[in-house]
């Protein structure tokens, strides 16, 4: 992964990184630097849970979680649409508007998950 945004207009800000902690940290630092403390806290918690449970599952879940965040945030339009539809879903009293917002959130999350699972 490079830390420079790609020069292709509406494309991703960065390539999709590998799902290891170092690559994900660099990606978060580049595209969502205000979330770096959250990333570090979550990583520390996952490491403690992995040790306590004697399992790699907490670390795998950590990588998938932050991989999804990076997959969303690296596409500015995708991230903006997600926030817009989360706001609509949290504020609307209209059932049809709620369903439409939730359907769009689902599509965004599915696209991000497909990017993460393709690695």
C-alpha positions as a Markdown table, in Angstrom:
| # | Residue | x | y | z |
|---|---|---|---|---|
| 1 | Unk | 0.0 | 0.0 | 0.0 |
| 2 | Unk | 1.2 | 3.5 | -0.8 |
| 3 | Unk | 0.3 | 6.5 | 1.4 |
| 4 | Unk | -0.3 | 8.8 | -1.6 |
| 5 | Unk | -3.8 | 9.1 | -3.0 |
| 6 | Unk | -4.4 | 7.7 | -6.4 |
| 7 | Unk | -4.7 | 10.3 | -9.2 |
| 8 | Unk | -7.8 | 8.8 | -10.8 |
| 9 | Unk | -10.6 | 11.3 | -9.9 |
| 10 | Unk | -13.4 | 9.4 | -8.3 |
| 11 | Unk | -11.3 | 6.4 | -7.4 |
| 12 | Unk | -10.1 | 5.2 | -4.0 |
| 13 | Unk | -7.8 | 7.5 | -1.9 |
| 14 | Unk | -5.5 | 4.5 | -1.3 |
| 15 | Unk | -5.2 | 0.9 | -2.5 |
| 16 | Unk | -6.8 | -1.7 | -0.3 |
| 17 | Unk | -4.1 | -2.7 | 2.3 |
| 18 | Unk | -3.3 | -6.1 | 3.5 |
| 19 | Unk | -5.3 | -7.0 | 6.7 |
| 20 | Unk | -2.3 | -7.0 | 9.0 |
| 21 | Unk | -2.1 | -4.5 | 11.9 |
| 22 | Unk | 0.8 | -2.5 | 10.4 |
| 23 | Unk | -0.9 | -2.0 | 7.0 |
| 24 | Unk | -4.3 | -1.2 | 8.5 |
| 25 | Unk | -2.7 | 1.3 | 10.9 |
| 26 | Unk | -1.0 | 3.1 | 8.0 |
| 27 | Unk | -4.2 | 3.1 | 6.1 |
| 28 | Unk | -6.2 | 4.5 | 9.0 |
| 29 | Unk | -3.5 | 7.1 | 9.6 |
| 30 | Unk | -3.8 | 8.2 | 6.0 |
| 31 | Unk | -7.6 | 8.2 | 5.4 |
| 32 | Unk | -9.1 | 8.5 | 8.9 |
| 33 | Unk | -6.4 | 9.9 | 11.2 |
| 34 | Unk | -8.9 | 11.0 | 13.9 |
| 35 | Unk | -9.8 | 7.2 | 14.3 |
| 36 | Unk | -6.2 | 6.2 | 15.0 |
| 37 | Unk | -6.7 | 6.3 | 18.9 |
| 38 | Unk | -9.8 | 4.1 | 18.4 |
| 39 | Unk | -7.7 | 1.7 | 16.2 |
| 40 | Unk | -5.0 | 1.5 | 18.8 |
| 41 | Unk | -7.4 | 0.9 | 21.7 |
| 42 | Unk | -9.2 | -1.8 | 19.7 |
| 43 | Unk | -6.0 | -3.5 | 18.7 |
| 44 | Unk | -4.7 | -3.6 | 22.3 |
| 45 | Unk | -8.1 | -5.0 | 23.5 |
| 46 | Unk | -8.0 | -7.7 | 20.7 |
| 47 | Unk | -4.4 | -8.7 | 21.7 |
| 48 | Unk | -5.4 | -9.0 | 25.4 |
| 49 | Unk | -8.5 | -11.1 | 24.4 |
| 50 | Unk | -6.4 | -13.3 | 22.1 |
| 51 | Unk | -4.0 | -13.9 | 24.9 |
| 52 | Unk | -6.7 | -14.5 | 27.5 |
| 53 | Unk | -8.7 | -16.8 | 25.3 |
| 54 | Unk | -5.6 | -18.5 | 23.7 |
| 55 | Unk | -7.2 | -17.9 | 20.4 |
| 56 | Unk | -6.5 | -15.8 | 17.3 |
| 57 | Unk | -10.2 | -15.1 | 16.7 |
| 58 | Unk | -10.1 | -11.7 | 18.4 |
| 59 | Unk | -7.3 | -10.6 | 16.2 |
| 60 | Unk | -9.1 | -11.9 | 13.1 |
| 61 | Unk | -12.2 | -10.0 | 14.1 |
| 62 | Unk | -10.1 | -6.9 | 14.7 |
| 63 | Unk | -8.6 | -7.2 | 11.2 |
| 64 | Unk | -11.9 | -7.8 | 9.5 |
| 65 | Unk | -13.5 | -4.9 | 11.4 |
| 66 | Unk | -10.8 | -2.4 | 10.5 |
| 67 | Unk | -10.5 | -3.8 | 7.0 |
| 68 | Unk | -14.2 | -2.9 | 6.5 |
| 69 | Unk | -13.6 | 0.6 | 7.9 |
| 70 | Unk | -10.7 | 1.1 | 5.5 |
| 71 | Unk | -12.7 | -0.4 | 2.6 |
| 72 | Unk | -15.4 | 2.2 | 3.2 |
| 73 | Unk | -13.3 | 5.2 | 4.0 |
| 74 | Unk | -10.9 | 4.8 | 1.1 |
| 75 | Unk | -13.7 | 5.7 | -1.2 |
| 76 | Unk | -14.9 | 9.2 | -0.2 |
| 77 | Unk | -18.3 | 8.8 | -2.0 |
| 78 | Unk | -19.0 | 5.5 | -0.3 |
| 79 | Unk | -18.1 | 6.9 | 3.1 |
| 80 | Unk | -20.2 | 10.0 | 2.6 |
| 81 | Unk | -23.2 | 7.9 | 1.4 |
| 82 | Unk | -22.9 | 5.6 | 4.4 |
| 83 | Unk | -22.9 | 8.6 | 6.9 |
| 84 | Unk | -25.8 | 10.2 | 5.0 |
| 85 | Unk | -27.9 | 7.0 | 5.1 |
| 86 | Unk | -27.0 | 6.3 | 8.8 |
| 87 | Unk | -28.3 | 9.8 | 9.6 |
| 88 | Unk | -31.5 | 9.2 | 7.7 |
| 89 | Unk | -32.0 | 5.9 | 9.3 |
| 90 | Unk | -31.5 | 7.4 | 12.8 |
| 91 | Unk | -33.8 | 10.4 | 12.3 |
| 92 | Unk | -36.7 | 9.3 | 10.0 |
| 93 | Unk | -40.1 | 8.3 | 11.3 |
| 94 | Unk | -41.1 | 7.2 | 7.8 |
| 95 | Unk | -41.0 | 3.4 | 7.4 |
| 96 | Unk | -40.3 | 3.5 | 3.6 |
| 97 | Unk | -37.5 | 6.0 | 4.0 |
| 98 | Unk | -36.0 | 3.9 | 6.8 |
| 99 | Unk | -36.1 | 0.8 | 4.7 |
| 100 | Unk | -34.5 | 2.6 | 1.7 |
| 101 | Unk | -31.8 | 4.0 | 4.0 |
| 102 | Unk | -31.1 | 0.6 | 5.6 |
| 103 | Unk | -31.0 | -1.1 | 2.1 |
| 104 | Unk | -28.4 | 1.4 | 1.0 |
| 105 | Unk | -26.3 | 0.9 | 4.2 |
| 106 | Unk | -26.5 | -2.9 | 3.5 |
| 107 | Unk | -25.3 | -2.4 | -0.1 |
| 108 | Unk | -22.4 | -0.3 | 1.1 |
| 109 | Unk | -21.4 | -2.8 | 3.7 |
| 110 | Unk | -21.7 | -5.6 | 1.2 |
| 111 | Unk | -19.3 | -3.8 | -1.2 |
| 112 | Unk | -16.8 | -3.2 | 1.5 |
| 113 | Unk | -17.0 | -6.8 | 2.7 |
| 114 | Unk | -16.4 | -8.0 | -0.8 |
| 115 | Unk | -13.2 | -6.0 | -1.0 |
| 116 | Unk | -12.0 | -7.3 | 2.3 |
| 117 | Unk | -12.8 | -10.9 | 1.5 |
| 118 | Unk | -11.0 | -10.6 | -1.9 |
| 119 | Unk | -7.7 | -10.2 | -0.1 |
